[in-house]
Amino acid sequence: MIAQKFRIPKEHIPYLMKKGEEKASDLFIIRYAKNDQIFCRYRTIVSKKIEKEAVDRNKLRRQIYEAARNSDYKSENGYDILLIPKKQILKKSFQDIQKDLCSIKF
């Protein structure tokens, strides 16, 4: 897991969904907006449409958080990044998830 200060508060998700910019990759839909800090904050939403079992959704969520932590998006301006996985992510390894996440530029 990532530290609390690197997680987006639940109340901020509707703002990101409405006003955040969107990018897509093979495995993710990413919504993001600048924040007033010098680091990036993350949140991931794994729908029941992706995986029915809660255990598998939580495992995927932990893998995504770890990939985000290792991707280390550092910039002068921080971003709030909402990561929404696509169904294809279930067939991919952790290394593929990490590569896909690192390939996305803001």
Gaussian input, Z-matrix of N, CA and C with variables (Angstrom, degrees):
# hf/3-21g

backbone

0 1
 N
 C     1     B1
 C     2     B2     1     A1
 N     3     B3     2     A2     1     D1
 C     4     B4     3     A3     2     D2
 C     5     B5     4     A4     3     D3
 N     6     B6     5     A5     4     D4
 C     7     B7     6     A6     5     D5
 C     8     B8     7     A7     6     D6
 N     9     B9     8     A8     7     D7
 C    10    B10     9     A9     8     D8
 C    11    B11    10    A10     9     D9
 N    12    B12    11    A11    10    D10
 C    13    B13    12    A12    11    D11
 C    14    B14    13    A13    12    D12
 N    15    B15    14    A14    13    D13
 C    16    B16    15    A15    14    D14
 C    17    B17    16    A16    15    D15
 N    18    B18    17    A17    16    D16
 C    19    B19    18    A18    17    D17
 C    20    B20    19    A19    18    D18
 N    21    B21    20    A20    19    D19
 C    22    B22    21    A21    20    D20
 C    23    B23    22    A22    21    D21
 N    24    B24    23    A23    22    D22
 C    25    B25    24    A24    23    D23
 C    26    B26    25    A25    24    D24
 N    27    B27    26    A26    25    D25
 C    28    B28    27    A27    26    D26
 C    29    B29    28    A28    27    D27
 N    30    B30    29    A29    28    D28
 C    31    B31    30    A30    29    D29
 C    32    B32    31    A31    30    D30
 N    33    B33    32    A32    31    D31
 C    34    B34    33    A33    32    D32
 C    35    B35    34    A34    33    D33
 N    36    B36    35    A35    34    D34
 C    37    B37    36    A36    35    D35
 C    38    B38    37    A37    36    D36
 N    39    B39    38    A38    37    D37
 C    40    B40    39    A39    38    D38
 C    41    B41    40    A40    39    D39
 N    42    B42    41    A41    40    D40
 C    43    B43    42    A42    41    D41
 C    44    B44    43    A43    42    D42
 N    45    B45    44    A44    43    D43
 C    46    B46    45    A45    44    D44
 C    47    B47    46    A46    45    D45
 N    48    B48    47    A47    46    D46
 C    49    B49    48    A48    47    D47
 C    50    B50    49    A49    48    D48
 N    51    B51    50    A50    49    D49
 C    52    B52    51    A51    50    D50
 C    53    B53    52    A52    51    D51
 N    54    B54    53    A53    52    D52
 C    55    B55    54    A54    53    D53
 C    56    B56    55    A55    54    D54
 N    57    B57    56    A56    55    D55
 C    58    B58    57    A57    56    D56
 C    59    B59    58    A58    57    D57
 N    60    B60    59    A59    58    D58
 C    61    B61    60    A60    59    D59
 C    62    B62    61    A61    60    D60
 N    63    B63    62    A62    61    D61
 C    64    B64    63    A63    62    D62
 C    65    B65    64    A64    63    D63
 N    66    B66    65    A65    64    D64
 C    67    B67    66    A66    65    D65
 C    68    B68    67    A67    66    D66
 N    69    B69    68    A68    67    D67
 C    70    B70    69    A69    68    D68
 C    71    B71    70    A70    69    D69
 N    72    B72    71    A71    70    D70
 C    73    B73    72    A72    71    D71
 C    74    B74    73    A73    72    D72
 N    75    B75    74    A74    73    D73
 C    76    B76    75    A75    74    D74
 C    77    B77    76    A76    75    D75
 N    78    B78    77    A77    76    D76
 C    79    B79    78    A78    77    D77
 C    80    B80    79    A79    78    D78
 N    81    B81    80    A80    79    D79
 C    82    B82    81    A81    80    D80
 C    83    B83    82    A82    81    D81
 N    84    B84    83    A83    82    D82
 C    85    B85    84    A84    83    D83
 C    86    B86    85    A85    84    D84
 N    87    B87    86    A86    85    D85
 C    88    B88    87    A87    86    D86
 C    89    B89    88    A88    87    D87
 N    90    B90    89    A89    88    D88
 C    91    B91    90    A90    89    D89
 C    92    B92    91    A91    90    D90
 N    93    B93    92    A92    91    D91
 C    94    B94    93    A93    92    D92
 C    95    B95    94    A94    93    D93
 N    96    B96    95    A95    94    D94
 C    97    B97    96    A96    95    D95
 C    98    B98    97    A97    96    D96
 N    99    B99    98    A98    97    D97
 C   100   B100    99    A99    98    D98
 C   101   B101   100   A100    99    D99
 N   102   B102   101   A101   100   D100
 C   103   B103   102   A102   101   D101
 C   104   B104   103   A103   102   D102
 N   105   B105   104   A104   103   D103
 C   106   B106   105   A105   104   D104
 C   107   B107   106   A106   105   D105
 N   108   B108   107   A107   106   D106
 C   109   B109   108   A108   107   D107
 C   110   B110   109   A109   108   D108
 N   111   B111   110   A110   109   D109
 C   112   B112   111   A111   110   D110
 C   113   B113   112   A112   111   D111
 N   114   B114   113   A113   112   D112
 C   115   B115   114   A114   113   D113
 C   116   B116   115   A115   114   D114
 N   117   B117   116   A116   115   D115
 C   118   B118   117   A117   116   D116
 C   119   B119   118   A118   117   D117
 N   120   B120   119   A119   118   D118
 C   121   B121   120   A120   119   D119
 C   122   B122   121   A121   120   D120
 N   123   B123   122   A122   121   D121
 C   124   B124   123   A123   122   D122
 C   125   B125   124   A124   123   D123
 N   126   B126   125   A125   124   D124
 C   127   B127   126   A126   125   D125
 C   128   B128   127   A127   126   D126
 N   129   B129   128   A128   127   D127
 C   130   B130   129   A129   128   D128
 C   131   B131   130   A130   129   D129
 N   132   B132   131   A131   130   D130
 C   133   B133   132   A132   131   D131
 C   134   B134   133   A133   132   D132
 N   135   B135   134   A134   133   D133
 C   136   B136   135   A135   134   D134
 C   137   B137   136   A136   135   D135
 N   138   B138   137   A137   136   D136
 C   139   B139   138   A138   137   D137
 C   140   B140   139   A139   138   D138
 N   141   B141   140   A140   139   D139
 C   142   B142   141   A141   140   D140
 C   143   B143   142   A142   141   D141
 N   144   B144   143   A143   142   D142
 C   145   B145   144   A144   143   D143
 C   146   B146   145   A145   144   D144
 N   147   B147   146   A146   145   D145
 C   148   B148   147   A147   146   D146
 C   149   B149   148   A148   147   D147
 N   150   B150   149   A149   148   D148
 C   151   B151   150   A150   149   D149
 C   152   B152   151   A151   150   D150
 N   153   B153   152   A152   151   D151
 C   154   B154   153   A153   152   D152
 C   155   B155   154   A154   153   D153
 N   156   B156   155   A155   154   D154
 C   157   B157   156   A156   155   D155
 C   158   B158   157   A157   156   D156
 N   159   B159   158   A158   157   D157
 C   160   B160   159   A159   158   D158
 C   161   B161   160   A160   159   D159
 N   162   B162   161   A161   160   D160
 C   163   B163   162   A162   161   D161
 C   164   B164   163   A163   162   D162
 N   165   B165   164   A164   163   D163
 C   166   B166   165   A165   164   D164
 C   167   B167   166   A166   165   D165
 N   168   B168   167   A167   166   D166
 C   169   B169   168   A168   167   D167
 C   170   B170   169   A169   168   D168
 N   171   B171   170   A170   169   D169
 C   172   B172   171   A171   170   D170
 C   173   B173   172   A172   171   D171
 N   174   B174   173   A173   172   D172
 C   175   B175   174   A174   173   D173
 C   176   B176   175   A175   174   D174
 N   177   B177   176   A176   175   D175
 C   178   B178   177   A177   176   D176
 C   179   B179   178   A178   177   D177
 N   180   B180   179   A179   178   D178
 C   181   B181   180   A180   179   D179
 C   182   B182   181   A181   180   D180
 N   183   B183   182   A182   181   D181
 C   184   B184   183   A183   182   D182
 C   185   B185   184   A184   183   D183
 N   186   B186   185   A185   184   D184
 C   187   B187   186   A186   185   D185
 C   188   B188   187   A187   186   D186
 N   189   B189   188   A188   187   D187
 C   190   B190   189   A189   188   D188
 C   191   B191   190   A190   189   D189
 N   192   B192   191   A191   190   D190
 C   193   B193   192   A192   191   D191
 C   194   B194   193   A193   192   D192
 N   195   B195   194   A194   193   D193
 C   196   B196   195   A195   194   D194
 C   197   B197   196   A196   195   D195
 N   198   B198   197   A197   196   D196
 C   199   B199   198   A198   197   D197
 C   200   B200   199   A199   198   D198
 N   201   B201   200   A200   199   D199
 C   202   B202   201   A201   200   D200
 C   203   B203   202   A202   201   D201
 N   204   B204   203   A203   202   D202
 C   205   B205   204   A204   203   D203
 C   206   B206   205   A205   204   D204
 N   207   B207   206   A206   205   D205
 C   208   B208   207   A207   206   D206
 C   209   B209   208   A208   207   D207
 N   210   B210   209   A209   208   D208
 C   211   B211   210   A210   209   D209
 C   212   B212   211   A211   210   D210
 N   213   B213   212   A212   211   D211
 C   214   B214   213   A213   212   D212
 C   215   B215   214   A214   213   D213
 N   216   B216   215   A215   214   D214
 C   217   B217   216   A216   215   D215
 C   218   B218   217   A217   216   D216
 N   219   B219   218   A218   217   D217
 C   220   B220   219   A219   218   D218
 C   221   B221   220   A220   219   D219
 N   222   B222   221   A221   220   D220
 C   223   B223   222   A222   221   D221
 C   224   B224   223   A223   222   D222
 N   225   B225   224   A224   223   D223
 C   226   B226   225   A225   224   D224
 C   227   B227   226   A226   225   D225
 N   228   B228   227   A227   226   D226
 C   229   B229   228   A228   227   D227
 C   230   B230   229   A229   228   D228
 N   231   B231   230   A230   229   D229
 C   232   B232   231   A231   230   D230
 C   233   B233   232   A232   231   D231
 N   234   B234   233   A233   232   D232
 C   235   B235   234   A234   233   D233
 C   236   B236   235   A235   234   D234
 N   237   B237   236   A236   235   D235
 C   238   B238   237   A237   236   D236
 C   239   B239   238   A238   237   D237
 N   240   B240   239   A239   238   D238
 C   241   B241   240   A240   239   D239
 C   242   B242   241   A241   240   D240
 N   243   B243   242   A242   241   D241
 C   244   B244   243   A243   242   D242
 C   245   B245   244   A244   243   D243
 N   246   B246   245   A245   244   D244
 C   247   B247   246   A246   245   D245
 C   248   B248   247   A247   246   D246
 N   249   B249   248   A248   247   D247
 C   250   B250   249   A249   248   D248
 C   251   B251   250   A250   249   D249
 N   252   B252   251   A251   250   D250
 C   253   B253   252   A252   251   D251
 C   254   B254   253   A253   252   D252
 N   255   B255   254   A254   253   D253
 C   256   B256   255   A255   254   D254
 C   257   B257   256   A256   255   D255
 N   258   B258   257   A257   256   D256
 C   259   B259   258   A258   257   D257
 C   260   B260   259   A259   258   D258
 N   261   B261   260   A260   259   D259
 C   262   B262   261   A261   260   D260
 C   263   B263   262   A262   261   D261
 N   264   B264   263   A263   262   D262
 C   265   B265   264   A264   263   D263
 C   266   B266   265   A265   264   D264
 N   267   B267   266   A266   265   D265
 C   268   B268   267   A267   266   D266
 C   269   B269   268   A268   267   D267
 N   270   B270   269   A269   268   D268
 C   271   B271   270   A270   269   D269
 C   272   B272   271   A271   270   D270
 N   273   B273   272   A272   271   D271
 C   274   B274   273   A273   272   D272
 C   275   B275   274   A274   273   D273
 N   276   B276   275   A275   274   D274
 C   277   B277   276   A276   275   D275
 C   278   B278   277   A277   276   D276
 N   279   B279   278   A278   277   D277
 C   280   B280   279   A279   278   D278
 C   281   B281   280   A280   279   D279
 N   282   B282   281   A281   280   D280
 C   283   B283   282   A282   281   D281
 C   284   B284   283   A283   282   D282
 N   285   B285   284   A284   283   D283
 C   286   B286   285   A285   284   D284
 C   287   B287   286   A286   285   D285
 N   288   B288   287   A287   286   D286
 C   289   B289   288   A288   287   D287
 C   290   B290   289   A289   288   D288
 N   291   B291   290   A290   289   D289
 C   292   B292   291   A291   290   D290
 C   293   B293   292   A292   291   D291
 N   294   B294   293   A293   292   D292
 C   295   B295   294   A294   293   D293
 C   296   B296   295   A295   294   D294
 N   297   B297   296   A296   295   D295
 C   298   B298   297   A297   296   D296
 C   299   B299   298   A298   297   D297
 N   300   B300   299   A299   298   D298
 C   301   B301   300   A300   299   D299
 C   302   B302   301   A301   300   D300
 N   303   B303   302   A302   301   D301
 C   304   B304   303   A303   302   D302
 C   305   B305   304   A304   303   D303
 N   306   B306   305   A305   304   D304
 C   307   B307   306   A306   305   D305
 C   308   B308   307   A307   306   D306
 N   309   B309   308   A308   307   D307
 C   310   B310   309   A309   308   D308
 C   311   B311   310   A310   309   D309
 N   312   B312   311   A311   310   D310
 C   313   B313   312   A312   311   D311
 C   314   B314   313   A313   312   D312
 N   315   B315   314   A314   313   D313
 C   316   B316   315   A315   314   D314
 C   317   B317   316   A316   315   D315

   B1=1.4505
   B2=1.5245
   B3=1.2907
   B4=1.4565
   B5=1.5261
   B6=1.3029
   B7=1.4577
   B8=1.5284
   B9=1.3153
   B10=1.4647
   B11=1.5311
   B12=1.3201
   B13=1.4651
   B14=1.5276
   B15=1.3434
   B16=1.4582
   B17=1.5276
   B18=1.3394
   B19=1.4639
   B20=1.5200
   B21=1.3166
   B22=1.4657
   B23=1.5262
   B24=1.3409
   B25=1.4638
   B26=1.5327
   B27=1.3126
   B28=1.4637
   B29=1.5349
   B30=1.3219
   B31=1.4665
   B32=1.5262
   B33=1.3130
   B34=1.4666
   B35=1.5380
   B36=1.3261
   B37=1.4673
   B38=1.5295
   B39=1.3498
   B40=1.4808
   B41=1.5303
   B42=1.3400
   B43=1.4613
   B44=1.5266
   B45=1.3272
   B46=1.4671
   B47=1.5251
   B48=1.3237
   B49=1.4623
   B50=1.5314
   B51=1.3315
   B52=1.4660
   B53=1.5225
   B54=1.3219
   B55=1.4658
   B56=1.5224
   B57=1.3164
   B58=1.4602
   B59=1.5172
   B60=1.3248
   B61=1.4654
   B62=1.5218
   B63=1.3394
   B64=1.4573
   B65=1.5153
   B66=1.3205
   B67=1.4643
   B68=1.5155
   B69=1.3216
   B70=1.4627
   B71=1.5176
   B72=1.3019
   B73=1.4579
   B74=1.5220
   B75=1.3177
   B76=1.4614
   B77=1.5254
   B78=1.3196
   B79=1.4609
   B80=1.5240
   B81=1.3312
   B82=1.4623
   B83=1.5229
   B84=1.3280
   B85=1.4589
   B86=1.5237
   B87=1.3063
   B88=1.4614
   B89=1.5197
   B90=1.3267
   B91=1.4582
   B92=1.5265
   B93=1.3210
   B94=1.4615
   B95=1.5170
   B96=1.3154
   B97=1.4608
   B98=1.5231
   B99=1.3194
   B100=1.4648
   B101=1.5236
   B102=1.3323
   B103=1.4613
   B104=1.5249
   B105=1.3089
   B106=1.4652
   B107=1.5318
   B108=1.3321
   B109=1.4524
   B110=1.5237
   B111=1.3233
   B112=1.4669
   B113=1.5253
   B114=1.3206
   B115=1.4607
   B116=1.5245
   B117=1.3056
   B118=1.4617
   B119=1.5210
   B120=1.3417
   B121=1.4607
   B122=1.5232
   B123=1.3314
   B124=1.4598
   B125=1.5167
   B126=1.3126
   B127=1.4607
   B128=1.5143
   B129=1.3051
   B130=1.4513
   B131=1.5233
   B132=1.3199
   B133=1.4558
   B134=1.5183
   B135=1.3382
   B136=1.4635
   B137=1.5235
   B138=1.3065
   B139=1.4588
   B140=1.5210
   B141=1.3228
   B142=1.4661
   B143=1.5185
   B144=1.3214
   B145=1.4676
   B146=1.5278
   B147=1.3109
   B148=1.4643
   B149=1.5264
   B150=1.3206
   B151=1.4686
   B152=1.5237
   B153=1.3087
   B154=1.4676
   B155=1.5290
   B156=1.3256
   B157=1.4613
   B158=1.5299
   B159=1.3350
   B160=1.4643
   B161=1.5280
   B162=1.3178
   B163=1.4657
   B164=1.5274
   B165=1.3240
   B166=1.4652
   B167=1.5268
   B168=1.3431
   B169=1.4710
   B170=1.5212
   B171=1.3268
   B172=1.4639
   B173=1.5251
   B174=1.3206
   B175=1.4651
   B176=1.5246
   B177=1.3262
   B178=1.4617
   B179=1.5272
   B180=1.3340
   B181=1.4618
   B182=1.5278
   B183=1.3213
   B184=1.4701
   B185=1.5235
   B186=1.3330
   B187=1.4662
   B188=1.5270
   B189=1.3211
   B190=1.4680
   B191=1.5272
   B192=1.3335
   B193=1.4634
   B194=1.5290
   B195=1.3126
   B196=1.4652
   B197=1.5280
   B198=1.3250
   B199=1.4670
   B200=1.5271
   B201=1.3282
   B202=1.4663
   B203=1.5277
   B204=1.3152
   B205=1.4679
   B206=1.5236
   B207=1.3185
   B208=1.4647
   B209=1.5219
   B210=1.3328
   B211=1.4677
   B212=1.5185
   B213=1.3435
   B214=1.4582
   B215=1.5248
   B216=1.3274
   B217=1.4612
   B218=1.5197
   B219=1.3158
   B220=1.4591
   B221=1.5139
   B222=1.3040
   B223=1.4567
   B224=1.5192
   B225=1.2938
   B226=1.4608
   B227=1.5253
   B228=1.3277
   B229=1.4594
   B230=1.5193
   B231=1.3212
   B232=1.4548
   B233=1.5177
   B234=1.3131
   B235=1.4592
   B236=1.5176
   B237=1.3282
   B238=1.4521
   B239=1.5146
   B240=1.3204
   B241=1.4602
   B242=1.5205
   B243=1.3311
   B244=1.4575
   B245=1.5204
   B246=1.3242
   B247=1.4629
   B248=1.5266
   B249=1.3293
   B250=1.4584
   B251=1.5237
   B252=1.3345
   B253=1.4686
   B254=1.5257
   B255=1.3293
   B256=1.4620
   B257=1.5294
   B258=1.3174
   B259=1.4708
   B260=1.5369
   B261=1.3402
   B262=1.4690
   B263=1.5267
   B264=1.3129
   B265=1.4659
   B266=1.5280
   B267=1.3264
   B268=1.4673
   B269=1.5200
   B270=1.3310
   B271=1.4676
   B272=1.5262
   B273=1.3178
   B274=1.4649
   B275=1.5246
   B276=1.3133
   B277=1.4620
   B278=1.5333
   B279=1.3274
   B280=1.4595
   B281=1.5244
   B282=1.3289
   B283=1.4662
   B284=1.5293
   B285=1.3333
   B286=1.4668
   B287=1.5264
   B288=1.3249
   B289=1.4687
   B290=1.5238
   B291=1.3185
   B292=1.4639
   B293=1.5306
   B294=1.3291
   B295=1.4717
   B296=1.5214
   B297=1.3369
   B298=1.4612
   B299=1.5244
   B300=1.3151
   B301=1.4570
   B302=1.5277
   B303=1.3260
   B304=1.4701
   B305=1.5251
   B306=1.3271
   B307=1.4641
   B308=1.5264
   B309=1.3220
   B310=1.4645
   B311=1.5220
   B312=1.3127
   B313=1.4679
   B314=1.5252
   B315=1.3453
   B316=1.4644
   B317=1.4990
   A1=109.80
   A2=113.52
   A3=118.57
   A4=109.05
   A5=116.40
   A6=121.68
   A7=110.79
   A8=115.57
   A9=122.23
   A10=112.17
   A11=117.78
   A12=119.67
   A13=112.11
   A14=117.76
   A15=121.39
   A16=112.70
   A17=117.35
   A18=121.23
   A19=110.17
   A20=115.74
   A21=121.28
   A22=108.44
   A23=118.50
   A24=120.00
   A25=111.08
   A26=115.83
   A27=122.26
   A28=111.57
   A29=116.80
   A30=121.54
   A31=112.32
   A32=117.43
   A33=121.75
   A34=112.80
   A35=117.78
   A36=121.59
   A37=112.84
   A38=120.17
   A39=118.41
   A40=113.30
   A41=117.12
   A42=120.46
   A43=110.60
   A44=116.88
   A45=120.68
   A46=111.35
   A47=117.03
   A48=120.27
   A49=111.23
   A50=116.99
   A51=120.13
   A52=113.14
   A53=117.05
   A54=120.27
   A55=114.65
   A56=117.29
   A57=120.04
   A58=112.38
   A59=115.79
   A60=120.52
   A61=108.58
   A62=115.52
   A63=119.68
   A64=111.50
   A65=114.65
   A66=122.12
   A67=106.76
   A68=115.44
   A69=119.61
   A70=109.42
   A71=114.82
   A72=121.64
   A73=106.81
   A74=116.55
   A75=119.68
   A76=111.98
   A77=116.91
   A78=120.37
   A79=114.97
   A80=118.06
   A81=120.74
   A82=112.79
   A83=114.04
   A84=122.29
   A85=103.79
   A86=116.47
   A87=120.68
   A88=109.20
   A89=115.73
   A90=121.73
   A91=105.90
   A92=116.00
   A93=118.45
   A94=111.02
   A95=115.29
   A96=123.51
   A97=107.17
   A98=116.02
   A99=119.87
   A100=109.46
   A101=114.55
   A102=119.37
   A103=108.32
   A104=116.62
   A105=120.16
   A106=112.92
   A107=116.94
   A108=120.75
   A109=110.23
   A110=116.49
   A111=119.74
   A112=112.22
   A113=117.11
   A114=121.04
   A115=109.75
   A116=115.65
   A117=121.38
   A118=110.04
   A119=114.61
   A120=120.99
   A121=107.70
   A122=116.75
   A123=121.80
   A124=111.58
   A125=114.72
   A126=122.76
   A127=105.89
   A128=117.81
   A129=120.76
   A130=109.08
   A131=115.59
   A132=122.10
   A133=107.20
   A134=116.30
   A135=121.11
   A136=107.08
   A137=115.71
   A138=122.38
   A139=111.76
   A140=115.97
   A141=120.82
   A142=111.08
   A143=117.11
   A144=120.43
   A145=110.54
   A146=116.72
   A147=121.54
   A148=110.05
   A149=116.18
   A150=121.11
   A151=108.91
   A152=116.84
   A153=121.72
   A154=112.68
   A155=117.14
   A156=121.41
   A157=111.44
   A158=116.13
   A159=121.29
   A160=111.62
   A161=117.07
   A162=120.90
   A163=110.22
   A164=116.62
   A165=120.88
   A166=111.78
   A167=116.95
   A168=119.90
   A169=110.39
   A170=116.89
   A171=120.64
   A172=111.76
   A173=117.16
   A174=120.47
   A175=110.17
   A176=116.24
   A177=120.93
   A178=110.57
   A179=117.03
   A180=121.43
   A181=110.59
   A182=117.63
   A183=121.13
   A184=111.54
   A185=117.25
   A186=120.56
   A187=110.75
   A188=116.82
   A189=120.56
   A190=110.37
   A191=117.38
   A192=120.03
   A193=111.22
   A194=117.05
   A195=120.24
   A196=110.81
   A197=116.74
   A198=120.27
   A199=110.30
   A200=117.39
   A201=121.30
   A202=110.39
   A203=116.62
   A204=120.61
   A205=110.82
   A206=116.65
   A207=120.96
   A208=112.81
   A209=117.44
   A210=119.87
   A211=110.69
   A212=115.41
   A213=120.89
   A214=113.22
   A215=117.26
   A216=120.44
   A217=107.93
   A218=116.83
   A219=120.47
   A220=107.87
   A221=115.55
   A222=119.85
   A223=108.33
   A224=115.35
   A225=120.46
   A226=109.72
   A227=115.30
   A228=121.11
   A229=108.73
   A230=116.07
   A231=119.64
   A232=111.02
   A233=115.50
   A234=122.28
   A235=109.62
   A236=115.65
   A237=122.34
   A238=105.48
   A239=117.43
   A240=122.22
   A241=109.31
   A242=115.70
   A243=122.57
   A244=107.91
   A245=117.16
   A246=122.90
   A247=109.49
   A248=116.38
   A249=121.93
   A250=107.45
   A251=118.00
   A252=119.79
   A253=112.32
   A254=115.04
   A255=121.91
   A256=108.53
   A257=116.48
   A258=121.67
   A259=112.51
   A260=117.96
   A261=121.68
   A262=112.76
   A263=117.43
   A264=121.08
   A265=112.15
   A266=117.02
   A267=120.79
   A268=112.44
   A269=117.03
   A270=121.49
   A271=112.58
   A272=117.29
   A273=121.41
   A274=111.84
   A275=115.05
   A276=120.93
   A277=109.43
   A278=115.18
   A279=120.21
   A280=111.13
   A281=117.36
   A282=120.94
   A283=110.59
   A284=117.97
   A285=121.20
   A286=111.03
   A287=116.04
   A288=120.74
   A289=109.48
   A290=116.40
   A291=121.11
   A292=111.22
   A293=117.04
   A294=121.07
   A295=111.29
   A296=116.11
   A297=120.85
   A298=110.86
   A299=116.84
   A300=120.86
   A301=111.44
   A302=117.20
   A303=120.89
   A304=112.36
   A305=117.46
   A306=120.44
   A307=112.87
   A308=117.72
   A309=121.38
   A310=109.24
   A311=116.63
   A312=121.95
   A313=110.00
   A314=115.15
   A315=121.09
   A316=110.45
   D1=161.58
   D2=177.10
   D3=-101.45
   D4=157.52
   D5=-177.78
   D6=-63.17
   D7=153.47
   D8=-177.18
   D9=-55.61
   D10=-38.76
   D11=-177.16
   D12=-68.83
   D13=-16.73
   D14=178.58
   D15=-96.76
   D16=6.71
   D17=178.42
   D18=-105.61
   D19=141.77
   D20=178.31
   D21=-77.20
   D22=133.50
   D23=175.96
   D24=-63.22
   D25=148.60
   D26=-178.09
   D27=-57.37
   D28=-35.57
   D29=-177.43
   D30=-66.69
   D31=-18.89
   D32=-176.15
   D33=-87.40
   D34=-11.87
   D35=-177.33
   D36=-62.01
   D37=-46.26
   D38=178.85
   D39=-57.92
   D40=-36.58
   D41=177.21
   D42=-61.92
   D43=-45.73
   D44=179.75
   D45=-63.89
   D46=-38.47
   D47=-179.08
   D48=-66.57
   D49=-35.82
   D50=-177.67
   D51=-88.04
   D52=-46.24
   D53=-170.40
   D54=-106.92
   D55=-11.87
   D56=-177.64
   D57=-73.04
   D58=151.28
   D59=174.91
   D60=-77.23
   D61=156.51
   D62=-175.96
   D63=-123.32
   D64=139.36
   D65=171.47
   D66=-134.06
   D67=153.46
   D68=178.99
   D69=-131.15
   D70=148.47
   D71=173.82
   D72=-130.09
   D73=-169.90
   D74=179.77
   D75=-65.67
   D76=-32.71
   D77=-173.47
   D78=-112.49
   D79=-14.40
   D80=-173.55
   D81=-134.79
   D82=152.70
   D83=159.73
   D84=-109.55
   D85=127.07
   D86=-175.65
   D87=-119.99
   D88=126.79
   D89=173.79
   D90=-112.07
   D91=133.87
   D92=-176.58
   D93=-146.09
   D94=155.67
   D95=175.85
   D96=-151.58
   D97=152.98
   D98=178.11
   D99=-70.10
   D100=146.46
   D101=172.52
   D102=-118.82
   D103=176.90
   D104=-175.16
   D105=-94.53
   D106=17.67
   D107=179.75
   D108=-111.55
   D109=174.04
   D110=-177.94
   D111=-96.88
   D112=6.71
   D113=178.80
   D114=-130.66
   D115=162.73
   D116=179.67
   D117=-89.52
   D118=145.37
   D119=174.38
   D120=-116.71
   D121=148.07
   D122=-174.15
   D123=-125.42
   D124=156.09
   D125=168.85
   D126=-151.93
   D127=141.61
   D128=176.53
   D129=-124.41
   D130=142.80
   D131=178.42
   D132=-122.85
   D133=114.66
   D134=178.03
   D135=-110.27
   D136=111.39
   D137=-175.43
   D138=-77.42
   D139=158.86
   D140=173.32
   D141=-67.60
   D142=-18.19
   D143=175.41
   D144=-68.46
   D145=-28.72
   D146=179.57
   D147=-75.92
   D148=-50.67
   D149=-178.33
   D150=-147.53
   D151=129.68
   D152=-176.26
   D153=-73.11
   D154=-40.62
   D155=-175.26
   D156=-78.45
   D157=130.38
   D158=-179.72
   D159=-61.66
   D160=-36.62
   D161=179.95
   D162=-60.15
   D163=-43.49
   D164=-179.35
   D165=-71.55
   D166=-36.07
   D167=176.06
   D168=-63.44
   D169=-42.45
   D170=-179.82
   D171=-67.36
   D172=-38.08
   D173=176.72
   D174=-62.00
   D175=-45.04
   D176=178.68
   D177=-63.01
   D178=-42.02
   D179=178.44
   D180=-60.53
   D181=-43.27
   D182=178.43
   D183=-64.37
   D184=-39.14
   D185=177.76
   D186=-64.50
   D187=-41.64
   D188=-179.69
   D189=-65.68
   D190=-43.82
   D191=177.95
   D192=-61.41
   D193=-40.74
   D194=179.66
   D195=-66.45
   D196=-40.88
   D197=177.41
   D198=-63.89
   D199=-40.02
   D200=178.56
   D201=-65.93
   D202=-41.35
   D203=179.44
   D204=-63.36
   D205=-39.69
   D206=-179.84
   D207=-77.13
   D208=-24.74
   D209=-179.31
   D210=-68.98
   D211=-29.60
   D212=170.64
   D213=55.56
   D214=58.61
   D215=174.48
   D216=-67.44
   D217=108.89
   D218=178.14
   D219=-121.97
   D220=133.18
   D221=178.23
   D222=-152.86
   D223=173.31
   D224=176.98
   D225=-63.39
   D226=-39.27
   D227=178.60
   D228=-109.05
   D229=133.34
   D230=178.67
   D231=-80.29
   D232=162.11
   D233=177.85
   D234=-128.07
   D235=150.03
   D236=165.76
   D237=-97.19
   D238=122.32
   D239=-172.41
   D240=-121.95
   D241=118.97
   D242=177.22
   D243=-102.00
   D244=118.55
   D245=-176.39
   D246=-104.00
   D247=118.83
   D248=179.12
   D249=-118.24
   D250=110.38
   D251=-177.18
   D252=-74.76
   D253=151.03
   D254=173.70
   D255=-94.84
   D256=165.69
   D257=-176.28
   D258=-60.58
   D259=-31.45
   D260=-178.56
   D261=-61.35
   D262=-18.59
   D263=-175.85
   D264=-64.38
   D265=-24.04
   D266=-178.23
   D267=-65.02
   D268=-26.77
   D269=-177.69
   D270=-90.38
   D271=-0.21
   D272=-174.27
   D273=-103.24
   D274=153.46
   D275=176.63
   D276=-84.36
   D277=170.39
   D278=178.68
   D279=-60.89
   D280=-39.07
   D281=179.90
   D282=-63.41
   D283=-37.94
   D284=177.70
   D285=-66.58
   D286=-39.99
   D287=178.06
   D288=-62.73
   D289=-44.88
   D290=-179.17
   D291=-64.09
   D292=-43.21
   D293=178.95
   D294=-62.02
   D295=-44.29
   D296=-179.03
   D297=-63.53
   D298=-42.12
   D299=-179.79
   D300=-66.87
   D301=-39.13
   D302=179.40
   D303=-70.59
   D304=-23.10
   D305=-177.66
   D306=-77.22
   D307=-13.90
   D308=-178.08
   D309=-84.18
   D310=127.08
   D311=-179.22
   D312=-112.00
   D313=142.95
   D314=178.66
   D315=-104.86

